[in-house]
Amino acid sequence: HLEQATKYTDEADVVIMMVSIANAVSFVDSQVNFLNQTAKNGVSIIDKTIVIASKFDTKILNGNKEDSESRINDSIELLKNELKKYNIYREENVFKVSPQGYLEKNGKIEAGVIVNGKKTYHVALPNLESVSMNDGFDEFRVRLDEFFKTDALKALNDTVIRDIKRVEIFISEFKTKHNIDKNEAKLK
């Protein structure tokens, strides 16, 4: 699977990495090594990676916005610190998103059921609404659009410049090796 993931990641314009912040935030060495690899075209994977701190809605407690925000921010800081520790952090590419909240909001899944005051399973949308938070997808979409209009074009431009330099070096070395300039002078 790693070989396939590497192939598709090398060819991708953008890599979206979802990291749950519902529990402890940590990476394993294999994830870090994978992210730190340099793509074939010379663009570092992290230059095209957007990190989503998912399941942040699990940090919402009893409709208390201040405590919930503090818990969410603490978890996101832990994630950022992990990203920084492994040198794979870009501030503009880290977002909090509640996939379940998004799906509940759009009627794709039913929000959790509360029976006798107890949740039968986690409810994201009501928790988000209880503290006036959104699911985070709109902010993520805006960044993704911006990414394709700026970052991806810059990466493509850098790749083209690098390839032109490689071709120039190849031609120069080929000419030197085969005495092209001297042979052209003899033909005149």
C-alpha positions in Angstrom: 0.0 0.0 0.0 2.9 2.4 0.7 4.2 2.0 -2.8 0.8 2.9 -4.3 0.3 5.8 -1.8 3.7 7.1 -2.8 2.9 6.9 -6.5 -0.4 8.7 -6.2 1.0 11.3 -3.7 3.9 12.1 -6.1 1.4 12.7 -8.9 -1.2 14.6 -6.8 -1.6 18.3 -6.9 -2.8 18.4 -3.3 -2.7 15.8 -0.4 -5.3 16.1 2.2 -4.3 14.4 5.5 -7.0 13.9 8.2 -5.9 13.6 11.7 -8.4 12.9 14.4 -8.1 15.1 17.5 -10.8 13.2 19.3 -8.2 11.4 21.4 -4.4 11.7 21.6 -2.6 13.4 18.7 0.5 11.6 17.5 2.2 10.4 14.4 4.1 7.3 13.9 7.6 7.3 12.2 6.3 5.7 9.0 3.8 8.6 8.5 6.4 11.2 9.1 8.9 9.5 6.8 6.3 9.3 4.1 5.4 13.0 4.4 9.0 14.1 4.5 9.8 12.3 1.2 10.5 14.4 -1.8 8.2 13.9 -4.7 9.7 12.9 -8.1 9.1 16.3 -9.6 11.1 18.0 -6.8 8.1 19.3 -4.8 8.1 18.3 -1.2 5.0 16.5 -0.1 4.4 19.0 2.7 4.3 21.8 0.2 1.1 20.3 -1.2 -0.4 18.9 2.0 -3.4 20.3 3.8 -3.9 18.9 7.3 -7.4 18.5 8.7 -7.9 18.3 12.5 -11.0 16.2 12.3 -13.6 15.3 15.0 -13.0 18.5 16.9 -16.7 18.4 17.8 -16.0 15.7 20.3 -14.3 18.3 22.4 -17.6 20.3 22.9 -18.9 19.9 26.4 -22.4 20.7 27.6 -22.9 23.7 25.4 -20.1 25.6 27.2 -18.5 27.6 24.4 -15.4 28.9 26.3 -14.4 25.5 27.8 -15.1 23.8 24.4 -13.0 26.3 22.5 -10.2 25.9 25.0 -10.3 22.1 24.6 -10.4 22.3 20.8 -7.6 24.8 20.7 -5.5 22.7 23.1 -5.9 19.7 20.8 -5.1 21.7 17.7 -2.0 23.1 19.4 -0.9 19.5 20.1 -1.4 18.6 16.5 0.5 21.7 15.3 3.4 20.9 17.7 3.6 17.4 16.3 3.7 18.9 12.8 6.4 21.4 13.8 8.4 18.7 15.6 8.7 16.8 12.3 9.1 19.9 10.2 5.8 19.4 8.3 3.9 22.4 9.5 2.4 25.2 7.5 0.0 27.5 9.4 -2.2 28.2 6.4 -2.7 24.5 5.7 -4.2 23.4 9.1 -7.9 23.3 9.6 -10.4 22.0 12.1 -13.3 20.1 10.4 -16.2 18.0 11.7 -17.0 15.5 8.9 -19.9 14.1 11.0 -21.3 17.6 11.6 -21.1 18.3 7.8 -22.9 15.0 7.0 -25.5 15.6 9.6 -26.1 19.2 8.4 -26.6 18.0 4.8 -28.9 15.2 5.8 -26.5 12.4 4.7 -26.6 10.8 8.1 -29.0 11.1 11.0 -27.9 13.1 14.0 -27.5 11.1 17.2 -30.6 10.2 19.2 -30.9 11.3 22.8 -32.9 8.9 25.0 -33.7 9.7 28.6 -31.1 12.5 28.5 -28.4 10.1 27.3 -26.9 10.1 23.8 -27.1 6.8 22.1 -24.2 7.8 20.0 -22.2 11.0 19.3 -24.1 13.9 17.9 -21.9 16.4 16.1 -24.3 19.0 14.6 -26.3 19.7 17.8 -23.0 20.0 19.7 -21.6 22.5 17.1 -24.9 24.5 17.2 -24.9 24.6 21.0 -21.7 26.7 21.0 -22.4 28.5 17.7 -19.6 26.8 15.7 -19.7 25.5 12.2 -18.3 22.3 10.7 -15.3 24.0 9.2 -15.8 22.8 5.6 -16.4 26.2 4.2 -13.0 27.5 5.4 -11.4 24.3 4.1 -13.0 24.7 0.7 -11.9 28.4 0.4 -8.3 27.3 1.2 -8.5 24.5 -1.3 -9.6 26.9 -4.0 -6.8 29.3 -3.1 -4.3 26.5 -3.0 -5.1 25.5 -6.6 -4.9 29.2 -7.7 -1.6 30.0 -6.0 0.4 27.2 -4.4 -0.2 24.5 -7.1 0.7 27.0 -9.8 3.8 28.0 -8.0 4.8 24.4 -7.6 4.2 23.8 -11.3 6.2 26.9 -12.2 9.1 25.8 -10.0 9.0 22.3 -11.6 9.2 23.8 -15.1 12.1 26.1 -14.2 13.9 23.1 -12.6 13.3 21.0 -15.7 14.5 23.7 -18.1 17.8 24.0 -16.1 18.2 20.2 -16.2 17.8 20.3 -20.0 20.2 23.2 -20.4 22.8 21.3 -18.3 22.2 18.1 -20.4 22.7 20.0 -23.7 25.8 21.7 -22.4 27.3 18.5 -21.2 26.3 16.7 -24.4 28.0 19.5 -26.5 31.1 19.3 -24.4 31.3 15.5 -24.5 30.8 15.3 -28.3 32.8 18.4 -29.2 29.7 19.8 -30.9 30.9 23.4 -31.1 34.3 22.3 -32.7 32.5 20.0 -35.2 30.1 22.8 -36.2 33.0 25.2 -36.9 34.5 22.5 -39.2 31.3 22.4 -41.2 31.4 26.1 -42.0 
